Amino acid sequence: MQGLANAVMEEFYPDLEKPLVAISPRMTWAAGRTWPTRLEIRVAKGYIEELGREAGEETLKHEIIHAALWQHGIRQIHGRRDSIFYAECRRLGIPDSRFCKPWGEQRLQTFYVFQCSRGHERVLYQNRESPCCLVCTRGMLLTHQGKIDGTMSAWDVAQALKEVAHAPDRNPRQ
């Protein structure tokens, strides 16, 4: 992996310092992580073992982008879909997504769907504290709980469940 990281840095970011790359057997939730101040990248060993070397290489490139942007003074984690981060993903030829493929514990990740009295829905993962509606600021009630079975990513489930029949109110004080 270190060799791939050096090659990617040489091709796309030749003016920047190369990060140290490690494969971590301790990482069980994230596929990869960057520590930009230490210039260190770790990729989860379990992720590579379960989904293959190609998935690990995509994750490494994703993390290299974080490290490179940090060295350029851009403290962007992912940003909006039109951000520099996603443009760099496309430039390096990797999926422009902040979500990795479901693996390990994520195959059975719990999700909760909440709905406010006006019909707006919100999907949360891991944490089921009663949220406030982001559209009209009313309280929300739990309407559904389920598990992601590993065939859909967290993003796919969220998009499927967020389809609401009514367009959200933009000005609730009218």
N, C-alpha and C positions, 0 to 999 in steps of 0.2 A: 504493500500500500504506500509506503514511503516513496518508492520509485515512481508510482503513478502521480502522487502529489507533486513531486519535483518536476515531472514532465508537464503537468498541467500548469504549474506556476511558471515554468520557462516559456511555454507557448502563449499563455494568456496574460500573465502578470510578471514579466521578466524584471521589472524594476523593484519588486517587493521581496521581502525576506520570506524564505520558505518555512512553513510551519512544521513542527515535529508531529508525526502521525503515529498513533498507537491503536491497536485493536483491544478493546476492553471486554473481558469476560464478566465484569460487574454491571455493565449497563443492561438494564432489563426493560426500560420503558421507551427511551428515545433511541432512534437508529444511529444518531450521531450527535456530537456536541463540539462546539468550538469555545476555547478559552482564548480570546483575542489578545488579552494583555500578556499572557504567557506564550502566545503563538503556538498553541497546542490544539490538535484535533484528535478526537477519539471516535471510533466507529464500533458499534456493538458487535461482538463476536457472534452472539446468538442470531442477530439479524442476518449476518452473512451466511451462517450455517443453514438457516431456515429458508432464506430466499435467494441465495446464490451470490457469487462474486460480482455479477453485474449490478445487482441492487446495492451492494456495498460500495462499488465504485461511484454510482450515482450519488449516494449519500456523501461520500468523500468530496466529490465535486461541489455539492451543495454547501458543505461546511467550508470548503476553500473559498467560496464566494463570500461567506460571512467574514472570514479572516482578511481577505483582500479589501473588502469595503472598509473594514475597521482600520486597516493600515492607510487607506486613503482619507481617513477622517470621517467616514460616513457611518454613523452609529445606528443604522437601520437594521431592525431584526428581520422583518419580511416586508412590511408596508402594504400599500394598496396594490392591486393587480397591475397597475401601470408603473410600479416603482422600479428603481434601478436594480434592486435585487432580482426581480423577475426577468428583467431584460438580460441580466447577466446569466441567469439560468438558461434562457433560450440561446444565448451566445455560446455557452459551453455544451449545448446539445443535451440538456437534461430536462426532465419535466419541471415546469414552473409551478410547483406546488409546495406548500409548507408541510403537507402531510406525507408521511411515508406509508408504504403498504402495511396493512395490519400484520402483526407478528406477535408471537409470545403471548403475554398477558392481554394485549390489545384485542386478540381474537374474541375475547369474551368481555369486552369493555361495556359497562353499564351506561345507558343514556336515559335521560328523563325529559319528558316533554311537558311544558307548562303552557297554560293559556289564560289570558286575561278576559275580563267580561266583555270586551269589544271584539274578541276573536283573534287577537294577535298571538302567535305562538313563539316559543323560544325553546331551543334544545340545549341542554347542558350535559356534560360528561363528568363523572366522578363526584361532583358536588351537587347535592339536591336541596341546598338551602333555598327557601322560597325567594325567587327573584322578583324584581320589579320589572314591569313591562318597559322596554326601551323605547317604545313608540308613544304610549299615552301615560306612562308612569303609574298605572294602576297596579295593584297587587295581582299576582298570578297564582293559579291553582294547578297542582299536578294532575295531568290528564292521562299520562301514559308512561310506563317504564318498560324497558326492554334491554336486550343484549345484542351487541353487534356480533354476528356469527363468524366473522372473518372473511366472508365473501364480498363484503362491501367495506369501503373505507369509512372512517368517521365522517369525512366530508360528504360522501354520497348519502349516508343516512341522514345527516343534517339537512341536506338539500331536499330529500324526499319528504321529510317531516315538516319542513318550513313552508310548504306550499299552502297558502291561505287563500280562501275564496275571495276575500275582500282586500282591496288595496289598503295599506296602512294609512291612518289619519295623519296628515302632516301638521295640522294645527288644531290640537284638541280643545283649545279655548274658544273656538267659534261657537 
